[in-house]
Amino acid sequence: MSTLARSERLAARAKETPLPPLENGDRLDQKTFHERYEAMPEGTRAELIGGIVYMASPLKPRHGRMHMRLAHWIVEYWDATPGTEAFDNTTAILGEESEPQPDVYLIVAPDKGGQMRMNEDEYLEGAPELIVEIASSSESIDLHKKKSDYERAGVCEYVVVALRQKRVFWFVARNGSFEELALGGDGIYRSERFPGLWLDSAALLRLDAPRIREVLQQGLATPEHDDFVKQLAAK
């Protein structure tokens, strides 16, 4: 469906039946939430987690700075790994009661065997292979309700940067449940789903860009990453 046709459809729907605005704490199914979300003013950010609507709070500079560092880290990996795709603040339709908008996520491209697919309205459906959330005021949601939603949906890896705790949590899916990924003895996290995606969590928390880049480049130089790129190319 073209962007023009979609806009015309939404405009016609709005004239026929004005939709109530989303409110924090609303209990909705995914289809109702999505319809109301599309009718909200531009710039609105809302998520559906476990059937409950969460409206985003204003973000402080520390969130914005961390977001930029994480996005740059993911984009560098994306650039070095053809067959993957990265997204920033992009809707992911996970199920009947879940439509989050993660801070950053990384996927295997649909045509390379990834878990996500583009629907007829050009939204991504399915579970991203890796999601990253920055948590401050949203910490209780990100480490509990969102974690449960992502686990249930089949997200392979979930990273939470908890700003108040000054800690990075990295969860991996094993047998349908999230377990914390062990931090290497050198202080580096190594993704299991994306070979070569390495992160020095202490460097991230102090926003040490050179060190973050150095560690990632070490990961990208490994035979495991080279093999992963070849596997994706073969698909």
C-alpha positions as CSV (number, residue, x, y, z in Angstrom):
1,M,0.0,0.0,0.0
2,S,1.4,3.4,-1.0
3,T,2.0,6.2,1.6
4,L,-0.6,8.3,-0.2
5,A,-3.3,5.6,-0.1
6,R,-2.6,4.9,3.5
7,S,-2.9,8.6,4.4
8,E,-6.2,8.8,2.5
9,R,-7.5,5.8,4.3
10,L,-6.6,7.2,7.7
11,A,-8.1,10.6,6.9
12,A,-11.4,8.9,5.8
13,R,-11.5,6.8,8.9
14,A,-11.0,9.9,11.1
15,K,-13.9,11.6,9.5
16,E,-16.2,8.7,9.9
17,T,-15.5,7.9,13.5
18,P,-13.4,10.2,15.7
19,L,-11.1,8.0,17.8
20,P,-10.5,8.7,21.5
21,P,-6.9,9.8,22.3
22,L,-4.5,7.3,23.9
23,E,-4.2,7.7,27.7
24,N,-1.5,6.3,29.9
25,G,-2.8,3.1,31.5
26,D,-5.4,2.3,28.8
27,R,-6.0,-1.4,28.4
28,L,-6.2,-2.2,24.7
29,D,-5.5,-4.9,22.2
30,Q,-2.8,-4.3,19.6
31,K,-5.1,-3.5,16.7
32,T,-7.1,-0.9,18.7
33,F,-3.9,0.6,20.1
34,H,-2.4,0.8,16.6
35,E,-5.5,2.5,15.1
36,R,-5.6,5.1,17.9
37,Y,-1.8,5.7,17.8
38,E,-2.0,6.5,14.1
39,A,-4.7,9.1,14.8
40,M,-2.6,10.8,17.5
41,P,-0.8,14.1,16.8
42,E,2.6,13.8,15.1
43,G,5.4,13.5,17.7
44,T,3.3,11.4,20.1
45,R,5.2,8.4,21.4
46,A,3.3,5.5,23.0
47,E,3.9,1.8,23.5
48,L,1.6,-1.1,24.2
49,I,3.2,-3.5,26.7
50,G,1.2,-6.5,27.9
51,G,-2.0,-4.8,26.8
52,I,-1.3,-1.6,28.7
53,V,-0.6,1.8,27.1
54,Y,2.5,3.6,28.3
55,M,3.0,7.2,27.1
56,A,6.6,8.4,27.0
57,S,7.9,10.9,29.6
58,P,10.1,13.8,28.6
59,L,13.7,12.7,28.2
60,K,16.7,14.2,29.9
61,P,20.1,14.9,28.3
62,R,21.7,11.8,29.9
63,H,19.2,9.6,28.1
64,G,19.9,11.4,24.8
65,R,23.6,11.2,25.1
66,M,23.5,7.5,25.9
67,H,21.0,6.9,23.0
68,M,23.5,8.5,20.6
69,R,26.4,6.3,21.8
70,L,24.3,3.1,21.5
71,A,22.9,4.0,18.1
72,H,26.4,4.7,16.8
73,W,27.7,1.4,18.2
74,I,24.8,-0.5,16.5
75,V,25.2,1.4,13.2
76,E,28.9,0.6,13.1
77,Y,28.1,-3.1,13.4
78,W,25.3,-2.8,10.8
79,D,27.7,-1.1,8.3
80,A,30.2,-3.9,8.8
81,T,27.7,-6.8,8.6
82,P,25.7,-6.9,5.3
83,G,22.5,-8.8,5.8
84,T,21.6,-7.0,9.1
85,E,19.5,-3.9,9.6
86,A,19.3,-1.4,12.5
87,F,16.4,0.7,13.6
88,D,16.0,3.7,15.9
89,N,12.7,4.4,17.8
90,T,10.8,2.2,15.3
91,T,7.5,0.4,16.0
92,A,7.7,-3.3,16.3
93,I,4.5,-5.3,16.3
94,L,5.1,-8.3,18.6
95,G,1.7,-9.7,19.2
96,E,-2.0,-9.2,20.1
97,E,-1.1,-7.2,23.2
98,S,2.3,-5.8,22.4
99,E,3.5,-2.9,20.2
100,P,6.6,-1.4,21.6
101,Q,8.9,1.3,20.1
102,P,12.4,0.3,21.3
103,D,15.2,2.8,21.6
104,V,17.4,0.8,19.2
105,Y,17.1,-2.7,17.7
106,L,19.2,-4.9,15.4
107,I,17.8,-7.6,13.1
108,V,18.7,-10.1,10.6
109,A,17.2,-8.8,7.3
110,P,13.9,-10.6,6.4
111,D,15.4,-11.9,3.1
112,K,18.3,-13.3,5.1
113,G,16.2,-15.5,7.3
114,G,15.4,-12.9,10.0
115,Q,12.4,-13.1,12.4
116,M,10.7,-9.8,11.3
117,R,8.6,-9.1,8.3
118,M,7.1,-5.9,6.7
119,N,3.3,-5.8,6.7
120,E,1.1,-4.2,4.1
121,D,1.1,-0.9,6.1
122,E,5.0,-0.9,6.1
123,Y,5.3,-1.7,9.8
124,L,7.7,-4.4,11.0
125,E,6.0,-7.4,12.6
126,G,7.7,-10.2,14.6
127,A,10.5,-10.2,17.2
128,P,13.7,-8.3,16.6
129,E,16.8,-10.4,17.2
130,L,18.3,-7.8,19.5
131,I,16.7,-4.9,21.4
132,V,18.4,-2.2,23.4
133,E,16.5,0.0,25.8
134,I,17.8,3.0,27.9
135,A,16.2,3.0,31.3
136,S,15.9,5.8,33.8
137,S,12.4,6.7,34.8
138,S,11.2,3.6,32.8
139,E,13.5,1.2,34.6
140,S,10.7,-0.7,36.3
141,I,9.0,-1.2,33.0
142,D,12.1,-2.1,31.0
143,L,13.3,-4.7,33.5
144,H,9.9,-6.3,34.1
145,K,6.9,-5.8,31.9
146,K,8.9,-5.2,28.7
147,K,11.4,-7.9,29.5
148,S,8.4,-10.4,29.9
149,D,6.9,-9.2,26.6
150,Y,10.2,-9.5,24.7
151,E,10.8,-12.9,26.2
152,R,7.4,-14.1,25.3
153,A,7.6,-12.7,21.7
154,G,10.9,-14.5,21.0
155,V,13.4,-11.7,21.1
156,C,16.9,-13.4,21.1
157,E,18.8,-10.8,23.1
158,Y,17.8,-7.8,25.2
159,V,20.1,-5.1,26.5
160,V,19.0,-2.6,29.2
161,V,21.2,0.3,30.1
162,A,20.0,1.2,33.6
163,L,21.2,4.8,34.1
164,R,20.2,5.2,37.8
165,Q,22.0,1.9,38.7
166,K,24.9,2.6,36.4
167,R,24.7,-0.9,35.1
168,V,24.2,-2.8,31.8
169,F,22.0,-5.8,31.8
170,W,22.3,-8.2,28.8
171,F,19.8,-11.0,28.5
172,V,19.9,-13.9,26.1
173,A,17.0,-16.3,25.3
174,R,17.7,-19.9,26.2
175,N,14.9,-22.5,26.0
176,G,12.3,-19.8,25.8
177,S,13.5,-17.8,28.8
178,F,15.9,-14.9,29.3
179,E,19.1,-15.5,31.2
180,E,21.7,-12.9,31.9
181,L,24.7,-13.1,29.6
182,A,28.0,-13.6,31.5
183,L,30.3,-10.7,31.3
184,G,33.7,-11.7,30.1
185,G,36.7,-11.7,32.4
186,D,38.0,-8.7,30.4
187,G,34.8,-6.8,31.1
188,I,33.4,-7.3,27.6
189,Y,29.9,-8.5,26.6
190,R,29.9,-10.7,23.5
191,S,26.6,-11.2,21.6
192,E,25.6,-14.8,20.9
193,R,23.2,-13.9,18.1
194,F,25.4,-11.4,16.4
195,P,29.0,-12.6,16.3
196,G,31.5,-9.7,16.7
197,L,29.0,-7.4,18.4
198,W,31.2,-6.7,21.5
199,L,30.6,-4.1,24.2
200,D,32.7,-2.8,27.0
201,S,29.9,-1.9,29.4
202,A,32.1,0.2,31.7
203,A,33.2,2.3,28.7
204,L,29.6,2.7,27.6
205,L,28.5,4.0,31.0
206,R,31.3,6.6,31.0
207,L,30.5,7.4,27.3
208,D,34.1,6.5,26.3
209,A,33.6,6.5,22.5
210,P,37.2,5.5,21.6
211,R,37.1,2.5,23.9
212,I,33.6,1.5,22.7
213,R,34.8,1.7,19.1
214,E,38.1,-0.2,19.8
215,V,36.3,-3.1,21.4
216,L,33.7,-3.3,18.6
217,Q,36.5,-3.3,16.0
218,Q,38.2,-6.2,17.9
219,G,34.9,-8.1,17.6
220,L,34.5,-7.3,13.9
221,A,38.0,-8.6,13.2
222,T,37.2,-12.1,14.6
223,P,36.8,-15.2,12.4
224,E,33.3,-15.7,13.9
225,H,32.2,-12.4,12.5
226,D,33.7,-13.2,9.1
227,D,31.9,-16.5,9.1
228,F,28.6,-14.8,10.0
229,V,28.9,-12.4,7.1
230,K,29.6,-15.3,4.8
231,Q,26.5,-17.2,6.1
232,L,24.3,-14.1,5.5
233,A,25.7,-13.6,2.0
234,A,25.0,-17.3,1.2
235,K,21.3,-16.7,2.0
